[in-house]
């Protein structure tokens, strides 16, 4: 266990007569609590809490007590939320200033109403239409790689995904306006995890406040034109979308949802694509397997959704990569009323953390969970079905990510275009380190060696 204070102290006594147990745990280090341990060694930290205190414990972080609901059963109880005891307001502490009333922050009936309307933008038919733009942007980006030697993969992936999001979500052409929107989205996401949560110049929070204002102005100015345009980009679809009762989103709702969707789609997809390329660089045999199957499926023409769905090996590699490195490793909720988790008393107002990351590393759910093994997702094994919350990279329950199919599709497209004519390798002895203070991000940009397949084949022929 990584706590500086291993002695358990009960968080809050349970009311008499309820039969509930108090939540065990401890405060950790002075001032910072457990945040440093959780951020730098998350898997070891979470395993330690589970081993020492069980599936429900409390820690201290962000100057408040946080109850951890660990393992599939405790996670299920919070995320299923049958009694509506746990609110998305747990996310509001981190993201509310910058993603106000985004879908992630809505609760219960209001959330269901907005989600029904927004689902129109994420149907299979819509996704199929988005693939054309994804393919064009991903192919153009990969054409710039040539035989580049070493490059920083994360900035490349982030830029490509930003261009795809801007094209698919807003229909904008490349230019200064699109760059401004992209930067504003990134600033909002980084600000959500700021330690100093006040608008001091030069710090994350201040940049996030400016970014939010930029995005509000941009999306609000475009609503009327998008509503009349009949366009197929997500922004236009969302402006026109109605549910089965004819309800549509108000202008403020469209702005809030677009700000959230832009940032979430870019950052989570960039983290996922980085994890995939890292694993494929570590496992050249899997890189070859993915390239061979995907080339046969894709052929010489443009990609479509059917072809992408037939790239089974690539799909399994993506699933295994985001099992090992989920883009959203922790989810937060807040208790609205006095409640319980696994028989432990949780008072109203308590911040609760659910850790999908830990579920992905539990040996009772996965064979040798530390090992990269995409075949665990094959039809003959399906270890992800060992428990319905064994594999939760996109959350679970009513708030399961509305764009999860969009995210896996765009990662497939971008990774496929990189692998199509290039081999990705790592420097000898290189170790990828993640910054987990916001969305998972490589601390060094993730340098990789890029070699054209034709160049490699020619060199092999010459050497023989």
Secondary structure by P-SEA (a helix, b strand, c coil): ccccccbbbbccccccccccccbbbbbccccccaaaaaaacaaaaaaaaaaccccccccccccbbbbbbccaaaaaaaaaccccccccccccccccccccccccccccaaaaaaaaaacccccaaaaaaaaaaaaaaaaaaaaaccccccccaaaaaaaaaaaaaaaaaccccccaaaaaaaaaaaaaaaaccccccccccccaaaaaaaaaaaaaaaaaacaaaaaacccccaaaaaacccccccccccaaaaaaaaaaaaaaaaaaaaaaaaaaaaaaaacaaaaaaaaaaaaaaaccccccaaaaaaaaaaaaaaaaaaaacccccbbbbbbccccccccbbbcccbbbbbbaaaaaccccccccccccccccccccccccccccccccccccccccccaaaaaaaaaaaaaaaaaccbbbbbccbbbbbbbccccccccccbbbbbbbaaaaaaaaaaac
